[in-house]
Amino acid sequence: MKIIEKKEAWIHTHFIVDSYYITEQECRQISINVEPALMSLGIQYGLKYNIAPSKHRAIIVLECIPFDNVKKIIEDLINEVIKDFPVRHPERRNVVTNISVAEPETNTQNNSDNIS
């Protein structure tokens, strides 16, 4: 797994990864390894985890927007922690489209044979 995109959204920094989701165990491992480094950099805000539904990607949210040089340090640290995590893709589903409903066919020949 790796970070493929960074975005600033209001007062947060989003690190978008190439996986559909991050497990709870992986979230804990990221927090354990990254949050002490955040504190040593003077950042008192933590990490949250989310999914961007329109992109089908997991997001690691830093609850602040640090300076660019600090943001690069954090990105490198997160990438180091998640490099061995497996990439998960969204579940593939079959989608049915163009359904049409037809009237049942009536067989008049069989009905006349039953009467005689």
DSSP file (Angstrom, degrees, kcal/mol; ACC not computed):
  #  RESIDUE AA STRUCTURE BP1 BP2  ACC     N-H-->O    O-->H-N    N-H-->O    O-->H-N    TCO  KAPPA ALPHA  PHI   PSI    X-CA   Y-CA   Z-CA
    1    1 A M              0   0    0      0, 0.0     2,-0.3     0, 0.0    84,-0.2   0.000 360.0 360.0 360.0 150.4    0.0    0.0    0.0
    2    2 A K        -     0   0    0     82,-0.1    16,-1.8    81,-0.0     2,-0.4  -0.987 360.0 -93.8-156.6 160.6    1.2    3.6   -0.6
    3    3 A I  E     +A   17   0A   0     -2,-0.3    14,-0.3    14,-0.2     3,-0.1  -0.654  36.2 174.7 -77.3 129.4    0.0    7.2   -0.6
    4    4 A I  E     +     0   0A   0     12,-3.0     2,-0.3    -2,-0.4    13,-0.2   0.558  62.7  17.1-111.4 -13.5   -1.1    8.2   -4.2
    5    5 A E  E     -A   16   0A   0     11,-1.6    11,-2.7     2,-0.0     2,-0.4  -0.989  55.9-153.4-159.0 147.2   -2.5   11.6   -3.5
    6    6 A K  E     +A   15   0A   0     -2,-0.3     2,-0.3     9,-0.2     9,-0.2  -0.973  18.4 177.0-122.1 140.6   -2.5   14.4   -0.9
    7    7 A K  E     -A   14   0A   0      7,-2.2     7,-3.7    -2,-0.4     2,-0.5  -0.997  24.5-139.5-141.2 145.3   -5.3   17.0   -0.5
    8    8 A E  E     -A   13   0A   0     -2,-0.3     2,-0.5     5,-0.2     5,-0.2  -0.925  22.3-176.5-102.3 127.4   -6.0   19.8    1.9
    9    9 A A  E >   -A   12   0A   0      3,-2.5     3,-2.3    -2,-0.5     2,-0.6  -0.934  57.0 -61.1-130.3 107.4   -9.6   19.9    2.9
   10   10 A W  T 3  S-     0   0    0     -2,-0.5    55,-0.0     1,-0.3    -2,-0.0  -0.406 123.2 -13.7  55.3-102.1  -10.7   22.8    5.2
   11   11 A I  T 3  S+     0   0    0     -2,-0.6     2,-0.3    53,-0.1    -1,-0.3   0.112 124.1  81.3-114.4  21.6   -8.5   22.2    8.3
   12   12 A H  E <   -A    9   0A   0     -3,-2.3    -3,-2.5    51,-0.1     2,-0.5  -0.865  65.5-138.7-125.2 158.1   -7.4   18.7    7.5
   13   13 A T  E     -AB   8  62A   0     49,-2.7    49,-3.0    51,-0.3     2,-0.5  -0.982  20.5-153.9-114.2 124.6   -4.8   17.0    5.3
   14   14 A H  E     -AB   7  61A   0     -7,-3.7    -7,-2.2    -2,-0.5     2,-0.7  -0.876   7.4-165.1-102.8 124.2   -6.0   13.9    3.4
   15   15 A F  E     -AB   6  60A   0     45,-2.7    45,-2.6    -2,-0.5     2,-0.5  -0.925  15.7-157.6-104.4 105.5   -3.4   11.2    2.5
   16   16 A I  E     -AB   5  59A   0    -11,-2.7   -12,-3.0    -2,-0.7   -11,-1.6  -0.736   9.0-158.3 -91.1 127.0   -5.3    9.1   -0.1
   17   17 A V  E     -A    3   0A   0     41,-2.3    41,-0.3    -2,-0.5   -14,-0.2  -0.541  27.8-111.8-104.1 169.2   -3.9    5.5   -0.4
   18   18 A D  S    S+     0   0    0    -16,-1.8     2,-0.3    -2,-0.2   -15,-0.1   0.116  89.2  86.7 -88.0  22.0   -4.2    3.0   -3.2
   19   19 A S  S    S-     0   0    0     39,-0.2    39,-2.7   -17,-0.1    -2,-0.2  -0.882  76.8-130.4-121.5 153.7   -6.3    0.6   -1.2
   20   20 A Y  S    S-     0   0    0     68,-3.8     2,-0.3    -2,-0.3    69,-0.1   0.859  87.1  -4.9 -71.6 -35.9  -10.1    0.5   -0.8
   21   21 A Y        -     0   0    0     67,-0.2     2,-0.4    37,-0.1    67,-0.3  -0.985  58.5-132.6-153.9 164.2   -9.9    0.3    3.0
   22   22 A I        -     0   0    0     -2,-0.3    37,-0.1    -3,-0.1    65,-0.0  -0.979  31.6-123.7-119.3 130.8   -7.5   -0.1    5.9
   23   23 A T     >  -     0   0    0     -2,-0.4     4,-2.4     1,-0.1     5,-0.1  -0.219  23.4-110.7 -70.6 163.8   -8.3   -2.6    8.6
   24   24 A E  H  > S+     0   0    0      1,-0.2     4,-2.4     2,-0.2     5,-0.2   0.898 119.7  52.8 -61.3 -41.1   -8.6   -1.7   12.3
   25   25 A Q  H  > S+     0   0    0      1,-0.2     4,-2.1     2,-0.2    -1,-0.2   0.906 110.1  47.6 -62.2 -41.4   -5.4   -3.5   13.1
   26   26 A E  H  > S+     0   0    0      2,-0.2     4,-2.5     1,-0.2    -1,-0.2   0.881 109.4  54.0 -67.3 -37.7   -3.6   -1.5   10.4
   27   27 A C  H  X S+     0   0    0     -4,-2.4     4,-2.6     2,-0.2    -2,-0.2   0.925 109.4  48.0 -60.5 -44.6   -5.1    1.7   11.6
   28   28 A R  H  X S+     0   0    0     -4,-2.4     4,-2.9     1,-0.2    -2,-0.2   0.911 111.1  50.7 -61.7 -42.4   -3.8    1.0   15.1
   29   29 A Q  H  X S+     0   0    0     -4,-2.1     4,-1.8     2,-0.2    -2,-0.2   0.902 111.1  48.1 -64.4 -40.6   -0.3    0.2   13.7
   30   30 A I  H  X S+     0   0    0     -4,-2.5     4,-2.7     2,-0.2     5,-0.4   0.946 113.8  47.3 -63.0 -47.7   -0.2    3.4   11.7
   31   31 A S  H  X S+     0   0    0     -4,-2.6     4,-2.0     1,-0.2    -2,-0.2   0.913 110.7  51.4 -61.2 -43.7   -1.3    5.4   14.8
   32   32 A I  H  < S+     0   0    0     -4,-2.9    -1,-0.2     1,-0.2    -2,-0.2   0.876 118.9  37.1 -61.3 -38.0    1.2    3.7   17.1
   33   33 A N  H  < S+     0   0    0     -4,-1.8     4,-0.3    -5,-0.2    -2,-0.2   0.795 125.3  34.9 -86.7 -29.2    4.1    4.5   14.7
   34   34 A V  H  X S+     0   0    0     -4,-2.7     4,-2.0    -5,-0.2     3,-0.4   0.856 103.6  64.6 -97.5 -39.3    3.1    7.9   13.4
   35   35 A E  H  X S+     0   0    0     -4,-2.0     4,-2.1    -5,-0.4     5,-0.2   0.859 100.1  52.5 -62.6 -38.1    1.5    9.8   16.3
   36   36 A P  H  > S+     0   0    0      0, 0.0     4,-2.0     0, 0.0    -1,-0.2   0.899 110.4  50.1 -61.2 -36.5    4.6    9.9   18.5
   37   37 A A  H  > S+     0   0    0     -3,-0.4     4,-1.3    -4,-0.3    -2,-0.2   0.873 107.0  54.6 -67.0 -36.3    6.5   11.4   15.5
   38   38 A L  H  <>S+     0   0    0     -4,-2.0     5,-2.9     1,-0.2     3,-0.4   0.933 108.3  48.8 -60.4 -45.2    3.7   14.0   15.1
   39   39 A M  H ><5S+     0   0    0     -4,-2.1     3,-1.4     1,-0.2    -2,-0.2   0.893 108.4  52.9 -62.5 -40.0    4.1   15.0   18.8
   40   40 A S  H 3<5S+     0   0    0     -4,-2.0    -1,-0.2     1,-0.3    -2,-0.2   0.769 107.2  53.4 -68.0 -23.2    7.9   15.3   18.3
   41   41 A L  T 3<5S-     0   0    0     -4,-1.3    -1,-0.3    -3,-0.4    -2,-0.2   0.437 125.0-105.0 -86.6  -0.5    7.2   17.6   15.4
   42   42 A G  T < 5S+     0   0    0     -3,-1.4     2,-0.6     1,-0.3    -3,-0.2   0.624  77.8 135.4  88.1  14.1    5.0   19.8   17.6
   43   43 A I      < -     0   0    0     -5,-2.9    -1,-0.3    -6,-0.2    -2,-0.2  -0.863  31.3-176.3 -99.3 121.9    1.7   18.6   16.1
   44   44 A Q        +     0   0    0     -2,-0.6     2,-0.3    -3,-0.1    -1,-0.1   0.371  54.8  93.7 -98.2   4.4   -0.9   17.8   18.8
   45   45 A Y        -     0   0    0     -7,-0.1    19,-0.1     1,-0.1    -2,-0.1  -0.702  62.4-144.9 -99.9 150.9   -3.6   16.5   16.4
   46   46 A G        -     0   0    0     -2,-0.3    17,-1.9    17,-0.1     2,-0.3  -0.124  18.8 -89.5-101.3-163.6   -4.0   12.8   15.6
   47   47 A L  E     -C   62   0A   0     15,-0.2     2,-0.3    16,-0.1    15,-0.2  -0.836  28.9-170.7-111.6 147.3   -5.0   10.7   12.7
   48   48 A K  E     -C   61   0A   0     13,-2.2    13,-3.3    -2,-0.3     2,-0.4  -0.892  15.2-136.9-128.3 163.6   -8.5    9.5   11.5
   49   49 A Y  E     +C   60   0A   0     -2,-0.3     2,-0.3    11,-0.2    11,-0.2  -0.968  30.1 152.8-128.3 139.1   -9.3    7.0    8.9
   50   50 A N  E     -C   59   0A   0      9,-2.4     9,-3.2    -2,-0.4     2,-0.4  -0.884  36.3-116.5-151.1 176.5  -12.1    7.2    6.3
   51   51 A I  E     -C   58   0A   0     -2,-0.3     7,-0.2     7,-0.3     3,-0.1  -0.994  16.5-139.5-125.6 132.7  -13.1    6.0    2.8
   52   52 A A  E >>> -C   57   0A   0      5,-3.2     4,-1.7    -2,-0.4     5,-1.2  -0.798  18.0-162.9 -88.0 101.6  -13.7    8.4   -0.1
   53   53 A P  T 345S+     0   0    0      0, 0.0    -1,-0.2     0, 0.0     3,-0.1   0.847  84.5  51.8 -59.8 -36.5  -16.8    6.8   -1.7
   54   54 A S  T 345S+     0   0    0      1,-0.2    -2,-0.0    -3,-0.1     0, 0.0   0.789 119.5  35.7 -72.4 -24.8  -16.5    8.5   -5.1
   55   55 A K  T <45S-     0   0    0     -3,-0.9    -1,-0.2     2,-0.2     3,-0.1   0.562  98.0-132.4-102.6 -10.5  -12.8    7.4   -5.5
   56   56 A H  T  <5 +     0   0    0     -4,-1.7     2,-0.3     1,-0.2   -35,-0.1   0.923  65.9 124.9  55.4  46.3  -13.1    4.0   -3.8
   57   57 A R  E   < - C   0  52A   0     -5,-1.2    -5,-3.2   -37,-0.1   -37,-0.3  -0.968  62.8-118.8-134.5 148.9   -9.9    4.8   -1.8
   58   58 A A  E     - C   0  51A   0    -39,-2.7   -41,-2.3    -2,-0.3     2,-0.4  -0.584  28.1-150.5 -82.8 150.9   -9.1    4.8    1.9
   59   59 A I  E     -BC  16  50A   0     -9,-3.2    -9,-2.4   -43,-0.2     2,-0.6  -0.984  11.4-154.8-127.3 133.4   -8.0    8.1    3.4
   60   60 A I  E     -BC  15  49A   0    -45,-2.6   -45,-2.7    -2,-0.4     2,-0.6  -0.948  24.3-154.6-101.7 117.4   -5.7    8.8    6.3
   61   61 A V  E     -BC  14  48A   0    -13,-3.3   -13,-2.2    -2,-0.6     2,-0.6  -0.839  11.6-161.1-103.7 120.9   -6.8   12.2    7.7
   62   62 A L  E     -BC  13  47A   0    -49,-3.0   -49,-2.7    -2,-0.6     2,-1.1  -0.889  23.2-134.6 -93.6 125.5   -4.3   14.4    9.6
   63   63 A E  S    S+     0   0    0    -17,-1.9     2,-0.3    -2,-0.6   -51,-0.1  -0.023  80.5  38.8 -81.5  36.1   -6.5   16.8   11.6
   64   64 A C  S    S-     0   0    0     -2,-1.1   -51,-0.3   -51,-0.1    -2,-0.2  -0.956  79.5-115.1-162.1 174.1   -4.4   19.8   10.7
   65   65 A I        -     0   0    0     -2,-0.3     3,-0.1   -53,-0.1   -53,-0.1  -0.897  37.0-166.7-119.7  99.3   -2.5   21.3    7.7
   66   66 A P        -     0   0    0      0, 0.0    -2,-0.0     0, 0.0     5,-0.0  -0.245  35.5 -77.0 -78.2 171.2    1.2   21.4    8.6
   67   67 A F     >  -     0   0    0      1,-0.1     4,-2.7     4,-0.0     3,-0.3  -0.278  50.6-104.8 -61.4 156.5    3.9   23.3    6.7
   68   68 A D  H  > S+     0   0    0      1,-0.2     4,-2.0     2,-0.2     5,-0.1   0.857 119.5  50.8 -57.2 -40.9    5.0   21.7    3.4
   69   69 A N  H  > S+     0   0    0      1,-0.2     4,-1.4     2,-0.2    -1,-0.2   0.879 113.9  45.0 -68.0 -35.1    8.3   20.4    4.8
   70   70 A V  H  > S+     0   0    0     -3,-0.3     4,-2.3     2,-0.2    -2,-0.2   0.878 109.8  55.6 -72.2 -38.4    6.6   18.8    7.8
   71   71 A K  H  X S+     0   0    0     -4,-2.7     4,-2.6     1,-0.2    -2,-0.2   0.880 106.2  51.6 -60.7 -38.4    3.9   17.4    5.6
   72   72 A K  H  X S+     0   0    0     -4,-2.0     4,-2.5     2,-0.2    -1,-0.2   0.895 108.5  50.9 -65.9 -40.4    6.6   15.6    3.5
   73   73 A I  H  X S+     0   0    0     -4,-1.4     4,-2.2     2,-0.2    -2,-0.2   0.921 112.5  46.7 -61.7 -44.0    8.1   14.1    6.6
   74   74 A I  H  X S+     0   0    0     -4,-2.3     4,-2.8     2,-0.2     5,-0.2   0.913 111.4  51.0 -66.0 -43.1    4.7   12.8    7.7
   75   75 A E  H  X S+     0   0    0     -4,-2.6     4,-2.7     1,-0.2    -2,-0.2   0.924 111.2  48.1 -60.1 -44.9    3.9   11.4    4.2
   76   76 A D  H  X S+     0   0    0     -4,-2.5     4,-2.0     2,-0.2    -1,-0.2   0.899 112.1  49.9 -62.9 -40.3    7.3    9.6    4.2
   77   77 A L  H  X S+     0   0    0     -4,-2.2     4,-1.9     2,-0.2    -2,-0.2   0.924 112.0  46.7 -65.1 -45.2    6.7    8.2    7.6
   78   78 A I  H  X S+     0   0    0     -4,-2.8     4,-2.5     1,-0.2    -2,-0.2   0.931 111.5  51.9 -62.3 -45.2    3.2    6.9    6.7
   79   79 A N  H  X S+     0   0    0     -4,-2.7     4,-0.9     1,-0.2    -1,-0.2   0.876 108.1  52.2 -59.5 -37.2    4.5    5.4    3.5
   80   80 A E  H  < S+     0   0    0     -4,-2.0     3,-0.3     1,-0.2     4,-0.3   0.898 112.2  45.6 -65.1 -40.3    7.2    3.6    5.5
   81   81 A V  H  < S+     0   0    0     -4,-1.9     3,-0.4     1,-0.2    -2,-0.2   0.892 119.5  39.0 -70.6 -39.5    4.6    2.1    7.9
   82   82 A I  H >< S+     0   0    0     -4,-2.5     3,-1.6     1,-0.2    -1,-0.2   0.443  83.4 100.9 -94.0   0.6    2.1    1.1    5.2
   83   83 A K  T 3< S+     0   0    0     -4,-0.9    -1,-0.2    -3,-0.3    -2,-0.1   0.793  88.5  41.9 -59.8 -29.0    4.5   -0.2    2.5
   84   84 A D  T 3  S+     0   0    0     -3,-0.4    -1,-0.3    -4,-0.3    -2,-0.1   0.443  88.8 109.6 -98.1   0.3    3.9   -3.9    3.5
   85   85 A F  S <  S-     0   0    0     -3,-1.6     2,-0.1   -84,-0.2    -3,-0.0  -0.518  76.2-109.9 -73.2 142.5    0.1   -3.6    3.9
   86   86 A P        -     0   0    0      0, 0.0     2,-0.5     0, 0.0    -1,-0.1  -0.432  25.3-119.4 -72.7 147.5   -1.9   -5.4    1.2
   87   87 A V        -     0   0    0     -2,-0.1     2,-0.5   -68,-0.1   -68,-0.1  -0.754  28.8-157.4 -85.0 127.7   -3.8   -3.4   -1.3
   88   88 A R        -     0   0    0     -2,-0.5   -68,-3.8   -67,-0.3   -67,-0.2  -0.910   1.6-155.0-110.9 133.9   -7.5   -4.1   -1.2
   89   89 A H        -     0   0    0     -2,-0.5     3,-0.1   -70,-0.2   -32,-0.1  -0.724  31.6 -91.3-102.9 154.3   -9.8   -3.5   -4.1
   90   90 A P        -     0   0    0      0, 0.0     2,-0.2     0, 0.0    -1,-0.1  -0.286  53.1 -91.7 -62.3 150.8  -13.6   -2.9   -3.9
   91   91 A E        -     0   0    0      1,-0.1     2,-0.4    -3,-0.0    -3,-0.0  -0.419  41.2-127.2 -64.2 130.4  -15.7   -6.0   -4.2
   92   92 A R        -     0   0    0     -2,-0.2     2,-0.4    -3,-0.1    -1,-0.1  -0.648  30.5-174.0 -82.0 134.4  -16.7   -6.6   -7.8
   93   93 A R        -     0   0    0     -2,-0.4     2,-0.4     2,-0.0     0, 0.0  -0.963  26.4-118.4-128.9 146.4  -20.5   -7.0   -8.3
   94   94 A N        -     0   0    0     -2,-0.4     2,-0.5     2,-0.0    -2,-0.0  -0.675  28.9-153.2 -79.9 135.4  -22.5   -7.9  -11.3
   95   95 A V        -     0   0    0     -2,-0.4     2,-0.5     2,-0.0    -2,-0.0  -0.948   1.3-149.0-115.0 127.1  -24.8   -5.1  -12.3
   96   96 A V        +     0   0    0     -2,-0.5     2,-0.3     3,-0.0     3,-0.2  -0.819  24.4 171.5 -96.2 128.8  -28.0   -5.9  -14.2
   97   97 A T        +     0   0    0     -2,-0.5    -2,-0.0     1,-0.2     0, 0.0  -0.869  48.4  32.1-131.0 166.0  -29.3   -3.2  -16.6
   98   98 A N        +     0   0    0     -2,-0.3     2,-0.4     1,-0.2    -1,-0.2   0.924  67.1 179.1  55.6  54.7  -32.0   -2.9  -19.2
   99   99 A I        -     0   0    0     -3,-0.2     2,-0.4     2,-0.0    -1,-0.2  -0.717   4.1-171.8 -84.6 133.7  -34.6   -5.1  -17.7
  100  100 A S        -     0   0    0     -2,-0.4     2,-0.5     2,-0.0     0, 0.0  -0.972  14.4-145.1-127.7 145.9  -37.8   -5.4  -19.7
  101  101 A V        -     0   0    0     -2,-0.4     2,-0.3     0, 0.0    -2,-0.0  -0.934  15.6-163.3-111.5 127.4  -41.0   -7.1  -18.7
  102  102 A A        -     0   0    0     -2,-0.5     3,-0.1     1,-0.0    -2,-0.0  -0.815  25.9-108.2-108.9 149.2  -43.1   -8.8  -21.4
  103  103 A E        -     0   0    0     -2,-0.3     2,-0.1     1,-0.1    -1,-0.0  -0.489  46.5 -98.2 -69.3 142.5  -46.7   -9.8  -21.2
  104  104 A P        -     0   0    0      0, 0.0     2,-0.2     0, 0.0    -1,-0.1  -0.375  40.3-114.8 -64.0 140.8  -47.2  -13.6  -20.9
  105  105 A E        -     0   0    0     -3,-0.1     2,-0.5    -2,-0.1    -3,-0.0  -0.547  24.1-143.9 -76.9 138.8  -48.0  -15.2  -24.2
  106  106 A T        -     0   0    0     -2,-0.2     2,-0.9     3,-0.0     3,-0.1  -0.879   1.9-149.4-104.6 137.0  -51.4  -16.8  -24.5
  107  107 A N     >  +     0   0    0     -2,-0.5     4,-1.2     1,-0.2     3,-0.2  -0.847  16.3 178.6-107.2  97.4  -51.7  -20.0  -26.5
  108  108 A T  H  > S+     0   0    0     -2,-0.9     4,-1.9     1,-0.2     5,-0.2   0.787  77.3  62.8 -70.6 -28.2  -55.2  -20.0  -28.0
  109  109 A Q  H  > S+     0   0    0      1,-0.2     4,-1.5     2,-0.2    -1,-0.2   0.910 103.2  47.9 -65.5 -41.7  -54.7  -23.3  -29.8
  110  110 A N  H  > S+     0   0    0     -3,-0.2     4,-1.5     1,-0.2    -1,-0.2   0.858 109.4  54.5 -67.3 -34.9  -54.2  -25.2  -26.6
  111  111 A N  H  X S+     0   0    0     -4,-1.2     4,-0.9     1,-0.2    -1,-0.2   0.890 108.0  48.2 -67.2 -38.9  -57.3  -23.6  -25.0
  112  112 A S  H  X S+     0   0    0     -4,-1.9     4,-1.1     1,-0.2    -1,-0.2   0.836 108.4  55.2 -71.8 -30.4  -59.5  -24.7  -27.9
  113  113 A D  H  < S+     0   0    0     -4,-1.5    -1,-0.2     1,-0.2    -2,-0.2   0.850 104.6  54.0 -69.3 -32.6  -58.1  -28.3  -27.8
  114  114 A N  H  < S+     0   0    0     -4,-1.5    -1,-0.2     1,-0.2    -2,-0.2   0.765 102.5  58.2 -72.6 -24.9  -59.1  -28.6  -24.1
  115  115 A I  H  <        0   0    0     -4,-0.9    -1,-0.2     1,-0.2    -2,-0.2   0.885 360.0 360.0 -74.8 -38.7  -62.7  -27.6  -24.7
  116  116 A S     <        0   0    0     -4,-1.1    -1,-0.2    -3,-0.1    -2,-0.1   0.487 360.0 360.0 -76.4 360.0  -63.5  -30.4  -27.2
